[in-house]
Each structure stands twice: as C-alpha cells, then as structure tokens.
Amino acid sequence: MSITSIVKKVALEIGAVVLVEPEYERVGHITFKNGKKSVFSHSKLDINGFGAAELVKDKAYSNFFLKQFGYKVTEGKTFFNDKLRAKLANLRNIDDGFNYAQLIGFPVIVKPLNLSQGRLVTKVYNQAEYYDVANKIFTIKSGLIVEKFYSGNDYRIVVLDNEIFAAYQRIPLFVVGNGRSNVSELLQQKQEELVSSGRKKVIKFHDFRIDKKLKTQNFNWDSVIPNNQIVYLLDNANLSSGGEAVDFSETIHPDFQKLAINITKDIGLRLAGIDILTDDITMPIKDYTLIEVNGSPGLDHYAASGKVAAVRVEELYLKILKMLENGIQHV
C-alpha cells in the first residue's frame, strides 16, 4: 500500500477529505472537519518544520550538528564537481575525495550529498571504483560524501515526538539459491514476490552496483547458486532498493528508544527515521554509529512487510493527521 493510500485510509477515520493529484498519486491536499488544511508529497507531511526538514536532507550539515551534540556520527567529508567549483572557489574536488579515501582507508562508502532512498550509495574498494562511482554521482548531483566504512547491523527507528512507532533491521537485497536458477532468474522471482506482497517494482536490474557486488563474490548474472546459499546483491540496506525488514518494534531496548527520541528532538524534528548501525538493538547500548536522520521516512515498503507493520504505519499516520488537525505543537 502506498503512502497516499494510507493517508486516504486514515483520513476517513477522522472525517477528513483528501484530494490527490490523479496522474502520479503522490501529492495530496487534506481538508479536516474543523476547516484546517494541509498538504503532503509522498512521505513529506507538514509535521516537521521547514528548516529542520531541509537541514537533515543535507547529510554533511546534519552530521556536523549531530556531532556537536555528542552523537557518534560517521567520519566523512564532502567533495564537489567542477561545475559547482567554477562558481564557488576553494571547494574540494574529485581528486581530493580520492586522497581522503586513501587517508581513511579503503573500503569507503561514497554517497550523493543530497539524494534519498539509498540511490548510488556504494561501497568502493579501490581507485578505479572510486572514480567510477564519483563520476556517476556527479552526472546528477553536484556533491558527494566519502565516508569511513562501518560494520554492524542496519536498523531504522521511527520516532514521533516522545514515541517509538517502529524499529526494524534492514537487510540488503539478496537472493537464495535453489541449485537450478541463475542470479537473473532468482532476482526476477524476488521481484515478483515483492510485488505480490504489495511493494512496487523496486529492483533495478541495470543497477551497476549489483554487477559490482556479484563480481566481489565471484558470481555473475548467469551463475547458478547452490541450494539455500544466500547471495547479497547490494551493500546498502534500503527497503526502497529491494531490502527486507525484520521487525524489532516490540523488543528494542530502552537505551536505543531514548537515543532515537533525543536525536529527533536535538535536530529539531518531530517525525524522523533514525538510521543506525549497531550489533543488537535489543541489548543495552555498547556502541553504535548514526548513519542518517531522515525527516520524511518512507514507510510504504515497511508497511508491506506484514500486517502488524501495516497497522503500525496506519496508527502513526492517524496520529500525525490528528496533530495537524488540532495544531498540536512540540511535546
């Protein structure tokens, strides 16, 4: 179920009227019973202030402030393409990025400075891979970040004010061998399974990162995978690129609940998706790395992962709509 469909469904419960742009069905206008109005664009609602929402869209800016607040953020620097450098002097360029990657040590994570859903986020191991990925990013974005690689399980914690609405581990896109089918066939089957569960066709078969990941495991698209062997096809664990969710909403440790709520408040948000790496979110905090704070967490793929998850997302959006209707400020 799409975010638009969820908003329309929960709006009915409070007598609100939702008008949706019909061609793409991503942008909508809400009129509440008391006459108040609000708008949304996919997962972006009027619950967060504009300034905070804009801040967290830029990974470098948000990391700066979060580090000042005492949180364990990723170590990284920004680098820019020649087009932007022609306008602004003294910006670090693509070669500076490679030198920095050497300094902190390969492998590193290279990601666009301001792009959502894990697009083009790539783990690179050497000079050739770095320049290939950097140039791909620079064709569509003016800036990128080179980050130190951190190990750990990837979790998202969804916060609204003082409440945790969901916590789940994100597993990168993978296929499971059956001893007969090759990678291409297994991935097509995976796509069909995702669609049948209510998710969109999220797997991009032409994604260069899949070729790269297969190569590092001595596989290719024609490789027949042994029975029950798991083969990961991406390093990033975003659900929007075919990842899967394992729910920990009922077992997340209070330490991590408090951490996520405090991060959300300190960065000035009400609604946030807090993405962290750690060993076990059900145990007291020993160590963690804050990967990203998302001010408009897309929860449609999570909602499609099961009935309980769908109910959680609907309850979250119902509460948000009631807040927008009643003009409730920060708690």
C-alpha positions as CSV (number, residue, x, y, z in Angstrom):
1,M,0.0,0.0,0.0
2,S,1.4,3.4,-1.0
3,I,1.7,6.3,1.5
4,T,-1.0,8.1,-0.4
5,S,-3.4,5.2,0.1
6,I,-2.5,5.0,3.8
7,V,-3.2,8.7,4.3
8,K,-6.5,8.4,2.4
9,K,-7.5,5.4,4.6
10,V,-6.7,7.0,8.0
11,A,-8.2,10.4,6.9
12,L,-11.6,8.6,6.6
13,E,-11.4,7.7,10.3
14,I,-11.4,11.4,11.3
15,G,-13.7,12.6,8.6
16,A,-11.0,14.5,6.6
17,V,-11.3,14.9,2.9
18,V,-8.2,14.1,0.8
19,L,-7.8,15.3,-2.8
20,V,-5.0,13.6,-4.7
21,E,-3.3,14.6,-7.9
22,P,-4.5,11.8,-10.2
23,E,-1.7,11.2,-12.6
24,Y,1.1,10.2,-10.2
25,E,-1.0,10.0,-7.0
26,R,1.9,11.2,-4.8
27,V,0.8,14.7,-3.9
28,G,-2.4,15.4,-1.9
29,H,-4.4,18.1,-0.1
30,I,-6.2,17.4,3.2
31,T,-9.2,19.3,4.5
32,F,-10.1,18.5,8.1
33,K,-13.5,18.7,9.6
34,N,-12.6,21.8,11.5
35,G,-11.7,23.6,8.3
36,K,-7.9,23.4,8.7
37,K,-5.9,22.3,5.6
38,S,-2.7,20.5,5.0
39,V,-0.7,19.1,2.1
40,F,1.6,16.2,1.6
41,S,4.0,14.9,-1.1
42,H,4.5,11.2,-0.7
43,S,6.1,10.8,2.7
44,K,6.6,14.5,3.3
45,L,3.9,15.9,5.6
46,D,3.5,19.2,7.4
47,I,4.5,17.7,10.7
48,N,8.2,18.9,10.7
49,G,9.3,22.5,10.5
50,F,10.8,23.5,7.1
51,G,14.2,24.5,8.5
52,A,14.8,21.2,10.3
53,A,13.5,19.2,7.3
54,E,15.8,21.0,4.9
55,L,18.8,20.6,7.3
56,V,18.6,16.8,7.5
57,K,18.3,16.5,3.7
58,D,21.9,17.5,3.6
59,K,24.0,14.7,5.2
60,A,27.1,16.9,5.8
61,Y,25.2,19.7,7.5
62,S,23.2,17.4,9.8
63,N,26.3,15.3,10.6
64,F,28.1,18.5,11.7
65,F,25.4,19.5,14.2
66,L,24.7,15.9,15.4
67,K,28.4,15.5,16.2
68,Q,28.4,18.8,18.1
69,F,25.5,17.4,20.2
70,G,27.6,14.4,21.2
71,Y,26.3,11.7,18.9
72,K,28.5,9.1,17.2
73,V,28.2,10.0,13.5
74,T,30.1,8.7,10.5
75,E,33.5,10.2,9.7
76,G,33.4,11.8,6.3
77,K,34.0,14.8,4.0
78,T,32.2,16.4,1.1
79,F,33.6,16.9,-2.4
80,F,32.2,18.7,-5.4
81,N,32.0,18.6,-9.2
82,D,33.8,21.1,-11.5
83,K,30.6,22.8,-12.4
84,L,29.9,23.9,-8.8
85,R,33.6,24.6,-8.2
86,A,33.6,27.1,-11.1
87,K,31.1,29.1,-9.2
88,L,32.5,28.7,-5.7
89,A,36.2,28.8,-5.0
90,N,38.1,26.5,-2.7
91,L,35.8,23.6,-2.8
92,R,37.3,20.1,-2.6
93,N,37.3,18.2,-5.9
94,I,37.0,14.6,-7.1
95,D,40.8,14.1,-6.7
96,D,40.7,15.4,-3.1
97,G,38.0,12.8,-2.5
98,F,40.3,10.0,-3.6
99,N,43.1,11.3,-1.5
100,Y,40.8,11.4,1.5
101,A,39.6,7.8,0.8
102,Q,43.2,6.7,0.8
103,L,43.7,8.6,4.1
104,I,40.9,6.9,6.0
105,G,41.5,3.6,4.2
106,F,39.5,1.5,1.7
107,P,36.9,0.3,1.6
108,V,34.9,3.5,1.9
109,I,31.3,4.5,1.3
110,V,30.7,7.0,-1.5
111,K,27.2,8.6,-1.5
112,P,25.4,11.6,-3.0
113,L,25.3,14.6,-0.8
114,N,21.5,15.1,-1.1
115,L,19.7,12.1,-2.6
116,S,17.2,9.8,-0.9
117,Q,16.4,6.1,-0.8
118,G,20.0,4.9,-0.9
119,R,20.4,5.8,-4.6
120,L,24.0,5.5,-5.8
121,V,25.3,4.8,-2.2
122,T,28.2,2.5,-3.0
123,K,30.9,0.6,-1.1
124,V,34.2,1.1,-3.1
125,Y,37.4,-0.8,-2.7
126,N,40.0,1.0,-4.9
127,Q,40.9,3.9,-7.0
128,A,39.1,2.8,-10.2
129,E,35.9,2.1,-8.3
130,Y,36.0,5.4,-6.6
131,Y,36.3,7.4,-9.8
132,D,33.7,5.4,-11.5
133,V,31.1,5.9,-8.7
134,A,32.1,9.6,-8.1
135,N,31.7,10.4,-11.8
136,K,28.3,8.7,-11.9
137,I,27.2,10.8,-8.9
138,F,28.5,14.0,-10.4
139,T,26.4,13.5,-13.5
140,I,23.2,14.1,-11.5
141,K,24.4,15.8,-8.2
142,S,27.0,18.5,-7.6
143,G,28.3,17.0,-4.3
144,L,29.2,13.7,-2.8
145,I,30.4,12.4,0.6
146,V,33.3,10.0,1.2
147,E,32.7,8.1,4.5
148,K,34.6,5.7,6.5
149,F,33.1,2.2,6.3
150,Y,31.5,0.9,9.5
151,S,30.3,-2.6,10.2
152,G,27.2,-3.6,12.1
153,N,23.5,-4.4,11.6
154,D,21.5,-1.7,9.9
155,Y,18.4,-0.5,11.9
156,R,15.8,2.2,11.4
157,I,13.9,3.6,14.4
158,V,10.8,5.6,13.6
159,V,10.1,8.4,16.1
160,L,7.1,10.8,16.5
161,D,7.8,13.2,19.4
162,N,8.3,11.1,22.5
163,E,7.1,7.8,21.0
164,I,8.8,5.0,19.1
165,F,6.4,3.7,16.4
166,A,8.6,1.2,14.7
167,A,12.1,-0.3,14.9
168,Y,13.3,-2.7,12.3
169,Q,16.5,-4.2,10.9
170,R,17.1,-3.6,7.2
171,I,18.6,-6.5,5.3
172,P,20.2,-5.6,1.9
173,L,18.8,-7.1,-1.3
174,F,19.6,-10.8,-1.6
175,V,18.6,-14.0,-3.4
176,V,18.6,-17.6,-2.1
177,G,19.8,-20.3,-4.4
178,N,17.9,-23.4,-5.4
179,G,20.6,-25.2,-7.3
180,R,18.8,-24.7,-10.6
181,S,18.2,-21.0,-11.3
182,N,20.8,-18.4,-12.1
183,V,21.1,-15.0,-10.5
184,S,19.0,-13.3,-13.1
185,E,16.1,-15.8,-12.7
186,L,16.3,-15.7,-8.9
187,L,16.2,-11.9,-9.0
188,Q,13.2,-11.9,-11.3
189,Q,11.4,-14.3,-8.8
190,K,12.4,-11.9,-6.0
191,Q,10.8,-9.0,-7.8
192,E,7.6,-11.0,-8.3
193,E,7.5,-11.8,-4.6
194,L,7.9,-8.2,-3.6
195,V,5.1,-7.1,-6.0
196,S,2.8,-9.8,-4.7
197,S,3.4,-8.6,-1.1
198,G,2.2,-5.1,-2.1
199,R,5.5,-3.5,-2.8
200,K,6.5,-1.7,-6.0
201,K,8.9,-3.0,-8.6
202,V,11.9,-1.7,-6.6
203,I,14.7,-3.8,-8.0
204,K,16.6,-2.1,-10.7
205,F,18.2,-4.9,-12.8
206,H,20.6,-2.4,-14.5
207,D,22.0,-1.1,-11.3
208,F,25.8,-1.1,-11.7
209,R,26.2,-1.9,-8.0
210,I,24.6,-5.4,-8.5
211,D,27.2,-6.3,-11.1
212,K,29.9,-5.0,-8.8
213,K,28.6,-6.9,-5.8
214,L,28.4,-10.1,-7.8
215,K,31.9,-9.7,-9.0
216,T,33.3,-9.4,-5.5
217,Q,31.7,-12.8,-4.7
218,N,33.0,-14.4,-7.9
219,F,29.5,-14.6,-9.4
220,N,27.7,-13.1,-12.4
221,W,24.2,-12.9,-13.7
222,D,24.4,-16.4,-15.2
223,S,25.8,-18.1,-12.1
224,V,23.6,-20.9,-10.8
225,I,23.5,-20.5,-7.0
226,P,23.7,-23.7,-4.8
227,N,20.6,-24.7,-2.9
228,N,19.9,-22.5,0.2
229,Q,23.0,-20.3,-0.4
230,I,22.3,-16.6,0.3
231,V,23.9,-14.1,-2.1
232,Y,23.7,-10.4,-1.3
233,L,23.3,-8.1,-4.3
234,L,23.7,-4.7,-2.7
235,D,25.6,-3.2,0.2
236,N,23.1,-0.6,1.1
237,A,20.1,-1.9,3.0
238,N,17.3,0.5,1.9
239,L,13.9,-1.2,1.6
240,S,13.3,1.1,-1.5
241,S,16.1,-0.8,-3.3
242,G,14.8,-4.3,-2.5
243,G,15.9,-4.7,1.1
244,E,13.8,-6.6,3.6
245,A,12.6,-5.6,7.1
246,V,13.0,-7.7,10.3
247,D,10.8,-6.2,13.0
248,F,12.2,-5.3,16.4
249,S,9.5,-2.8,17.4
250,E,8.4,-4.9,20.5
251,T,12.0,-5.7,21.6
252,I,14.0,-2.5,21.0
253,H,16.0,-1.8,24.2
254,P,15.0,1.4,26.1
255,D,18.6,2.7,25.6
256,F,18.0,2.9,21.8
257,Q,14.5,4.2,22.3
258,K,15.9,7.1,24.3
259,L,18.8,7.7,21.8
260,A,16.4,7.9,18.9
261,I,14.0,10.3,20.7
262,N,16.8,12.6,21.8
263,I,18.4,12.7,18.3
264,T,15.0,13.6,16.8
265,K,14.5,16.4,19.3
266,D,18.0,17.8,19.2
267,I,17.9,18.1,15.4
268,G,14.6,19.9,15.6
269,L,12.3,17.3,14.1
270,R,9.0,15.8,15.3
271,L,8.8,12.9,12.9
272,A,12.1,11.1,12.0
273,G,13.6,7.9,10.8
274,I,16.8,7.3,12.7
275,D,19.2,5.0,10.9
276,I,22.0,3.4,12.9
277,L,24.5,0.6,12.8
278,T,24.9,-1.5,15.9
279,D,25.3,-5.2,16.8
280,D,22.0,-5.7,18.6
281,I,19.2,-3.2,19.1
282,T,17.6,-5.4,21.8
283,M,20.5,-5.0,24.2
284,P,21.9,-2.1,26.1
285,I,24.0,0.3,24.1
286,K,27.6,-0.6,23.9
287,D,28.4,1.1,20.7
288,Y,26.6,2.5,17.6
289,T,27.1,4.6,14.5
290,L,24.5,7.1,13.5
291,I,24.3,6.8,9.7
292,E,21.5,9.2,8.9
293,V,18.4,11.1,10.1
294,N,15.5,11.2,7.7
295,G,12.9,13.9,8.1
296,S,10.4,12.2,5.8
297,P,10.9,8.5,6.3
298,G,9.2,6.4,3.6
299,L,7.4,3.6,5.3
300,D,5.4,2.1,2.5
301,H,7.8,-0.8,2.0
302,Y,7.9,-1.4,5.7
303,A,4.1,-1.4,5.8
304,A,4.1,-4.0,3.1
305,S,6.3,-6.3,5.1
306,G,3.4,-7.7,7.2
307,K,0.0,-7.0,8.8
308,V,1.5,-5.8,12.1
309,A,3.8,-3.4,10.3
310,A,0.9,-2.1,8.2
311,V,-1.1,-1.4,11.4
312,R,1.8,0.4,13.0
313,V,2.2,2.7,10.0
314,E,-1.5,3.4,9.9
315,E,-1.5,4.3,13.6
316,L,1.5,6.6,13.0
317,Y,-0.2,8.5,10.2
318,L,-3.5,8.7,12.0
319,K,-1.7,10.3,14.9
320,I,0.1,12.7,12.6
321,L,-3.2,13.8,10.9
322,K,-4.9,14.4,14.3
323,M,-1.9,16.5,15.3
324,L,-2.2,18.5,12.1
325,E,-5.9,18.9,12.6
326,N,-5.6,20.1,16.2
327,G,-2.4,22.2,15.7
328,I,-0.5,20.3,18.4
329,Q,2.9,21.8,18.8
330,H,6.1,20.0,20.0
331,V,5.8,17.8,23.0
